[in-house]
Amino acid sequence: MTLATKGVLLLSGGFDSPVAGHLMAEQGLDVVAAHFSLEPITDDAAAVKARTLSRILRLPSLYVVRVGEAFAEIARAAERRFYFVLTKRLMVRLADAVADREGAQLLVTGENLGQVSSQTLASLRAIDAVARHPIVRPLIGFDKQEIMERAKAIGTYDVSKGPEICDLLGPPRPATHARIEQILAEEAKFDVHGLTAACLEGVVPEKFMGDEFVRAVPPRPEVPR
């Protein structure tokens, strides 16, 4: 924190990520948010929740990135049991691009160790391997009850407890101990850079102004690294 001044929060509509963002802001980090919407596979209900949470947290900017079509391609092309790790790695790539645009030094997530699928130690290592910015997980050792109590304290609980958008593309039995060589083999089955570029096309920050978010002028298209 002595070197980092800004971070990109990977903001979902659940309990964890808003609490993680609030904890980092309390440590003096300037936090902006990136939300990954499953549109057009789902409607925009999760993005609406992310906007509400951003207002509560007083975040200056929110990037809503539509990933539905990219996630569907991953589900089609790759072995389904690795779906959650593969999609999380795509989200990290997209958050890295937002961090580049914002001049942020790190990424912030609400993951905590011991949960299933992409939050096991092996899966987190596979996710970290793709990041160009350090990933900070302030809730890594928290239990769920403590997270919910903190959500109540900061005013995000009522929004987060609302209906959560399930990822209909996810497998019934996801891999919990994905090895990096397995993940790289699966990523070779689809165009990672093409999907990243397609998700970023036309994405602009929504700036907090009063009770509303206002979309900024679209930037020139970015070429993912």
C-alpha positions as CSV (number, residue, x, y, z in Angstrom):
1,M,0.0,0.0,0.0
2,T,3.0,2.4,0.4
3,L,3.5,2.1,-3.4
4,A,0.0,1.5,-4.7
5,T,-2.4,4.4,-5.0
6,K,-5.2,3.0,-7.1
7,G,-6.8,-0.4,-7.6
8,V,-9.4,-2.0,-9.8
9,L,-12.1,-3.9,-7.8
10,L,-13.7,-6.8,-9.6
11,L,-17.2,-6.1,-8.5
12,S,-20.0,-8.7,-8.6
13,G,-23.4,-8.3,-7.1
14,G,-22.7,-10.6,-4.1
15,F,-21.5,-9.9,-0.5
16,D,-17.8,-10.4,-0.9
17,S,-16.4,-8.0,-3.4
18,P,-18.1,-4.8,-2.1
19,V,-16.7,-5.6,1.4
20,A,-13.2,-6.2,-0.2
21,G,-13.4,-2.8,-2.0
22,H,-14.4,-1.0,1.2
23,L,-11.6,-2.5,3.2
24,M,-9.0,-1.4,0.6
25,A,-10.5,2.1,0.4
26,E,-10.2,2.3,4.2
27,Q,-6.5,1.5,3.8
28,G,-6.2,4.6,1.6
29,L,-6.5,3.0,-1.9
30,D,-8.3,4.9,-4.6
31,V,-10.8,2.2,-5.8
32,V,-12.5,2.0,-9.2
33,A,-14.7,-0.9,-10.2
34,A,-15.1,-3.3,-13.1
35,H,-18.2,-5.4,-13.3
36,F,-18.5,-8.3,-15.8
37,S,-22.0,-8.7,-17.0
38,L,-23.3,-11.9,-18.6
39,E,-25.4,-9.9,-21.1
40,P,-26.7,-11.0,-23.5
41,I,-26.9,-14.5,-21.9
42,T,-28.8,-12.8,-19.0
43,D,-30.4,-9.4,-18.6
44,D,-28.7,-6.4,-17.0
45,A,-30.0,-7.1,-13.4
46,A,-26.5,-7.8,-12.1
47,A,-25.1,-4.6,-13.7
48,V,-27.9,-2.6,-12.1
49,K,-26.8,-4.1,-8.7
50,A,-23.2,-3.2,-9.4
51,R,-24.2,0.4,-10.1
52,T,-26.2,0.5,-6.8
53,L,-23.2,-0.9,-4.9
54,S,-20.9,1.5,-6.5
55,R,-23.0,4.4,-5.4
56,I,-23.1,3.1,-1.8
57,L,-19.4,2.6,-1.8
58,R,-18.9,6.1,-3.4
59,L,-16.7,4.7,-6.1
60,P,-15.7,7.3,-8.7
61,S,-15.9,5.1,-11.8
62,L,-17.5,1.8,-12.8
63,Y,-16.7,-0.2,-16.0
64,V,-19.5,-2.6,-17.1
65,V,-17.9,-5.2,-19.4
66,R,-20.3,-7.5,-21.2
67,V,-18.8,-11.0,-21.2
68,G,-21.8,-13.2,-22.0
69,E,-20.8,-14.1,-25.6
70,A,-17.1,-14.7,-24.6
71,F,-18.2,-17.0,-21.7
72,A,-20.4,-18.9,-24.1
73,E,-17.5,-19.4,-26.4
74,I,-15.3,-20.7,-23.6
75,A,-18.1,-23.1,-22.5
76,R,-18.4,-24.4,-26.1
77,A,-14.7,-24.8,-26.9
78,A,-13.1,-25.9,-23.6
79,E,-13.6,-28.8,-21.2
80,R,-16.5,-27.6,-19.1
81,R,-15.0,-28.6,-15.7
82,F,-12.4,-25.9,-16.1
83,Y,-15.0,-23.2,-17.0
84,F,-14.8,-21.1,-13.8
85,V,-11.1,-20.9,-13.8
86,L,-11.0,-20.1,-17.5
87,T,-13.6,-17.3,-17.2
88,K,-11.9,-15.9,-14.1
89,R,-8.7,-15.7,-16.0
90,L,-10.5,-13.8,-18.8
91,M,-11.9,-11.4,-16.2
92,V,-8.4,-10.8,-14.8
93,R,-7.2,-10.0,-18.3
94,L,-10.0,-7.5,-18.7
95,A,-9.4,-6.0,-15.3
96,D,-5.7,-5.6,-16.2
97,A,-6.8,-3.6,-19.3
98,V,-9.0,-1.4,-17.1
99,A,-6.1,-0.9,-14.7
100,D,-3.9,0.2,-17.6
101,R,-6.5,2.8,-18.6
102,E,-6.9,4.0,-15.0
103,G,-3.2,4.0,-14.1
104,A,-4.0,1.5,-11.3
105,Q,-1.2,-0.6,-9.7
106,L,-3.2,-3.6,-8.5
107,L,-6.5,-5.6,-8.7
108,V,-8.8,-6.3,-5.8
109,T,-11.1,-9.3,-5.5
110,G,-13.5,-10.7,-2.9
111,E,-12.2,-14.2,-3.1
112,N,-11.5,-16.1,0.1
113,L,-9.6,-19.3,0.5
114,G,-11.4,-22.6,1.1
115,Q,-14.5,-22.1,-1.1
116,V,-15.2,-24.4,-4.0
117,S,-14.2,-24.2,-7.7
118,S,-12.1,-21.2,-8.6
119,Q,-11.4,-20.2,-5.0
120,T,-9.3,-23.3,-4.0
121,L,-5.5,-22.7,-3.6
122,A,-4.7,-24.5,-6.9
123,S,-7.3,-22.6,-8.8
124,L,-6.2,-19.2,-7.4
125,R,-2.6,-20.0,-8.4
126,A,-3.8,-20.7,-12.0
127,I,-5.8,-17.4,-12.0
128,D,-2.9,-15.4,-10.6
129,A,-0.6,-16.7,-13.3
130,V,-2.3,-14.6,-16.0
131,A,-2.4,-11.3,-14.1
132,R,-0.1,-8.5,-15.1
133,H,-1.0,-6.5,-11.9
134,P,-0.8,-8.0,-8.4
135,I,-4.1,-9.4,-7.1
136,V,-5.0,-8.4,-3.6
137,R,-7.6,-10.5,-1.7
138,P,-8.4,-8.7,1.6
139,L,-11.0,-11.4,2.5
140,I,-8.7,-14.3,2.0
141,G,-9.1,-15.6,5.6
142,F,-12.5,-14.3,6.4
143,D,-15.5,-16.6,7.0
144,K,-18.9,-15.9,5.4
145,Q,-20.6,-14.7,8.6
146,E,-17.9,-12.1,9.2
147,I,-18.2,-10.9,5.6
148,M,-22.0,-10.5,5.9
149,E,-21.7,-8.6,9.2
150,R,-19.3,-6.2,7.5
151,A,-21.7,-5.8,4.6
152,K,-24.4,-4.8,7.0
153,A,-22.1,-2.3,8.6
154,I,-21.2,-0.6,5.3
155,G,-24.7,-0.6,3.9
156,T,-24.3,-3.1,1.0
157,Y,-26.0,-6.1,2.7
158,D,-29.6,-5.4,1.5
159,V,-28.4,-5.0,-2.1
160,S,-26.2,-8.0,-2.1
161,K,-28.8,-10.3,-0.6
162,G,-31.1,-9.8,-3.5
163,P,-31.4,-12.4,-6.2
164,E,-28.0,-13.4,-7.5
165,I,-27.6,-14.1,-11.3
166,C,-26.5,-17.7,-11.6
167,D,-24.0,-18.6,-14.3
168,L,-26.1,-20.9,-16.4
169,L,-23.0,-21.9,-18.4
170,G,-21.1,-23.3,-15.5
171,P,-20.6,-27.1,-15.1
172,P,-22.4,-29.1,-12.4
173,R,-19.0,-30.5,-11.2
174,P,-16.3,-27.9,-11.6
175,A,-12.6,-28.7,-11.3
176,T,-11.2,-27.7,-7.9
177,H,-7.5,-28.5,-8.4
178,A,-6.7,-27.1,-11.9
179,R,-3.1,-27.3,-12.9
180,I,-1.7,-24.4,-14.9
181,E,-0.6,-26.8,-17.8
182,Q,-4.2,-28.0,-18.0
183,I,-5.5,-24.5,-18.1
184,L,-3.1,-23.5,-20.8
185,A,-4.1,-26.5,-22.9
186,E,-7.7,-25.5,-22.6
187,E,-7.1,-21.9,-23.5
188,A,-5.3,-23.0,-26.7
189,K,-8.8,-24.2,-27.9
190,F,-10.2,-20.7,-28.3
191,D,-8.9,-17.2,-29.2
192,V,-8.1,-15.6,-25.9
193,H,-6.9,-12.3,-27.2
194,G,-9.8,-12.1,-29.7
195,L,-12.3,-12.6,-26.9
196,T,-10.5,-10.1,-24.7
197,A,-10.5,-7.4,-27.4
198,A,-14.2,-8.1,-28.3
199,C,-15.2,-7.6,-24.6
200,L,-13.3,-4.4,-24.3
201,E,-14.7,-2.9,-27.5
202,G,-16.8,0.2,-26.7
203,V,-16.4,-0.1,-23.0
204,V,-16.3,3.3,-21.2
205,P,-16.3,4.3,-17.5
206,E,-19.5,5.3,-15.9
207,K,-18.7,8.3,-13.7
208,F,-20.6,8.8,-10.4
209,M,-22.5,12.1,-10.5
210,G,-25.0,12.6,-7.7
211,D,-27.4,9.6,-7.8
212,E,-26.6,8.6,-11.4
213,F,-23.8,7.2,-13.5
214,V,-22.9,9.0,-16.7
215,R,-21.1,7.2,-19.5
216,A,-17.9,8.8,-20.7
217,V,-16.9,9.3,-24.3
218,P,-15.8,6.0,-25.9
219,P,-12.0,5.7,-26.2
220,R,-10.1,4.4,-29.2
221,P,-10.1,0.6,-29.4
222,E,-7.5,-1.1,-27.3
223,V,-5.2,-3.9,-28.3
224,P,-4.8,-6.5,-25.5
225,R,-1.3,-7.3,-24.5
